[in-house]
């Protein structure tokens, strides 16, 4: 039996979640990032788990037989940073990353303290380009 993905889309309201962010700057940043992601995907926000806001979704299938659905892109406001999910990872985006500003990365996570630390137009381009790559590689909605 193949283990299921623990993080799934929920019926929780993304708008209510974003509006509940206590830090006013982080809430404003989340609203701006949400607008970028909606524009990039053409999809409405969906909550994934209790604290991730996702846009669009794709279906993956591994050689092991495990398959599932996950967001095309999304974000999670965390105490340390605003985590932005760039599902392609960053390998194909070296020139954009060099122009982005102050950030840290994980495998598919971009960590920023606040939007004023980065170039928002470059972030928007990164989101748009990563969504295009995902749509070429996977079955998406």
Residue pairs with C-beta under 8 A, 6 or more apart in sequence:
2 64
2 65
2 66
2 67
3 66
4 68
5 68
5 69
5 70
6 49
7 48
7 49
7 52
7 70
8 48
8 49
9 46
9 47
9 48
9 54
9 57
9 69
9 71
10 46
10 47
10 48
10 49
10 50
11 47
12 47
12 50
13 47
14 34
14 44
14 45
14 46
14 47
14 53
15 45
17 47
17 51
17 53
18 27
18 30
18 31
18 34
18 53
18 77
19 27
21 27
21 30
21 77
23 77
25 114
26 77
26 82
26 114
27 77
29 77
29 82
29 114
29 115
30 53
30 75
30 77
30 82
32 115
32 120
33 75
33 82
33 84
33 115
33 123
34 45
34 53
34 55
34 75
36 120
36 123
36 124
36 127
37 45
37 55
37 73
37 74
37 75
37 127
38 44
38 45
38 55
39 124
39 128
40 55
40 73
40 124
40 127
40 128
40 131
41 55
41 56
41 72
41 73
41 131
42 56
43 55
43 56
43 57
43 72
43 141
44 55
45 53
45 54
45 55
46 53
46 54
46 55
46 57
46 71
47 53
47 54
48 54
48 70
48 71
48 74
51 76
51 77
51 78
52 71
52 74
52 75
52 76
52 85
53 74
53 75
53 76
54 70
54 71
54 72
54 73
54 74
54 85
55 71
55 72
55 73
55 74
56 71
56 72
56 73
56 131
56 140
56 141
57 69
57 70
57 71
57 72
57 140
57 141
58 69
58 70
58 71
58 72
58 87
58 134
58 135
58 138
58 139
58 140
58 141
59 67
59 68
59 69
59 138
59 139
59 140
60 67
60 68
60 69
60 70
60 138
61 67
70 87
71 85
71 87
72 87
72 131
72 134
72 135
72 140
73 84
73 85
73 86
73 87
73 127
73 130
73 131
73 134
74 84
74 85
75 82
75 83
75 84
75 85
76 82
76 83
76 85
77 83
80 111
81 104
81 111
81 112
81 113
82 111
82 112
82 113
82 114
82 115
83 109
83 110
83 111
84 109
84 110
84 111
84 112
84 123
84 127
85 108
85 109
85 110
86 93
86 108
86 109
86 110
86 126
86 127
86 130
87 108
87 130
87 134
88 108
88 130
88 133
88 134
88 137
89 107
89 108
90 97
90 105
90 110
92 129
92 133
93 126
93 129
93 130
96 122
96 125
96 126
96 129
97 105
97 126
99 119
99 122
100 118
100 119
100 122
100 123
100 126
101 112
101 117
101 118
101 119
101 122
102 112
102 113
102 117
102 118
103 110
103 111
103 112
103 117
103 118
104 110
104 111
105 111
110 126
112 118
115 123
134 140
